[in-house]
Amino acid sequence: MSNSDNILLSTQGVGKYFYEPEKFKVLNDISFDIKKGEFVTMIGKSGSGKSTLLYILSTMDTDYEGNLWLDKENLTQQSKERLAEIRNEKIGFVFQFHYLLPEFSCLKNVMIPALKLGKYSREEIEEKAYKTLSLLGLKDQALKSASKLSGGQQQRVAIARALINDPKIIMGDEPTGNLDSKNTSIVFDIFKQLTSEFNQTVIAVTHDNDFAKASDRIIEMADGRIIG
């Protein structure tokens, strides 16, 4: 791994096998660095290995070869308990589907990861959740139940939830996959603002080439390898 203080996430020689229906190497010698404040997209055809790689980067999959660092800590061979702590403290997730609790208000949905982390009082967490929703243009929707919002608004609430614990990195798995072009543009602008103004680091898997081209850097994958 490079010694640069600016590198937040780094992989070295990451490889991954699937064993069904037969042994198959799905990731092959993946090595790259992601800098603090960088907006990186991963592209490639279905089966190229990009989503598999994202699961490894997010610490959800620990069955791999090679090494993974986040915030100067080697995450390979860490205990499940430590990885759970890292996920809650340092990684924010945004998926294709928002996974909000529909009966809860937007505010409560955003507060959940911070309440789970337990670093701040409920009042402090509520205040922070309001601020985060305001940043994403949703303060006036805070007390509405999540089910009452449009798809684009729900995805913005999901981004607010991902930001609540001040993560080192946001990881997106097709974060605009269910959105129309207008809302895709809104979500892209949010990610761009987070990286440029707040030095937030973002890595997102996407099938949307326009979304990828406008990011800071593209990692293109094919057949389990980085090709660009």
JOFEN-V759678 format. One line per field, one symbol per residue. psi: psi as a letter, one per 30 degrees, with the letter a starting at -180 (. if undefined). A space follows every 10 residues. Layout:
psi->???
This chain:
psi->kkfkffkekk kjhklkkkfk flkkjfkjhj klkklkgkjk kklllkgfge eeeeeeeggf kgillakkkk hgkjfkglle eeeeeeeeef kkkjlekfhl jeflleeeee feeeeeegfl leeeeeeeee eeeeegggef gegkkeffll eeeeeeeeee effeghlekk kkjhfgfgll eeeeeeeeee eeeeeeeggk kkkkklfjee eefflekkjk kkhglkf.
